[in-house]
Amino acid sequence: MGPPLRPDTQTPAYLMDLLANGDLQTTGTDNCTFSASQKALGKDNFTKIPNGVNGVEDRMSIVWEKGVVAGKMDPCKFVAVTSTNAAKIFNIYPKKGRIAVGSDADIVVWNPHATRTISAQTHHQAVDFNIFEGMEVHGIADYVICHGRVCVEEGNIRVVSGMGKFVPTLPFASHVYGRVDERDRANAPRKVERAAYDGPVTRINGPTHTHTSLDSHIIPTTAPDFYTRGAQVSDKSPKRPSVKVNNPPGGKASGSFW
């Protein structure tokens, strides 16, 4: 997995906080599994490790456990970050991400009270380890309905190959770009509509301000103590002679000792 998972226990809680308050809008796993023997390709050179781990089967249970059970989000927010927001971002809402007339019959029947312990011995993924091994979670998908067909029933997979369908997505989803357009409209200058003034004009009797030449602000009116032509204030001080005098340590002594 790149970047590799860190042992810092604060990072998962911080990411869940961002998901709960809306700074992060959705979740994903990028599920791509490799067995332990396949991962061993990089035991001497990490650049050769196949990149990818499991996650898609356990994603919703993890978010429910760390979000709803932990009290950081309510069930409606859980639905948004696992389904609705993704459909809006990919511009396929309300065809996806909503239960309504005209929407696709893709439904998860969620059991919030059921518990399970995640393990490589019981998961359905084609991999011999699980990065969430031993974690006990609340919340299980009892039923998964795809295109009106039951694909998961009480933990049993009933997948039929070849039933997928391409869903075209238009660019510039309003959920993403709508707020940008609203911000641009809000910050755009607005013309003030008003009639031209046709009332009386009154002359002001009093001192008027005349334009002041820029030079008057640059050239001082009094001679400064510092001149720019080379002379300094210290030039008027008496200068010491440049004759070197050799005296014993402590200065010149009187008498005939030296």
Helices and strands as residue ranges (DSSP letters): H 10-21, H 36-39, G 40-42, G 46-48, H 59-63, I 64-69, H 75-79, I 80-84, H 85-89, E 107-117, E 136-146, E 149-153, E 156-157, H 174-187, H 215-218, G 233-236
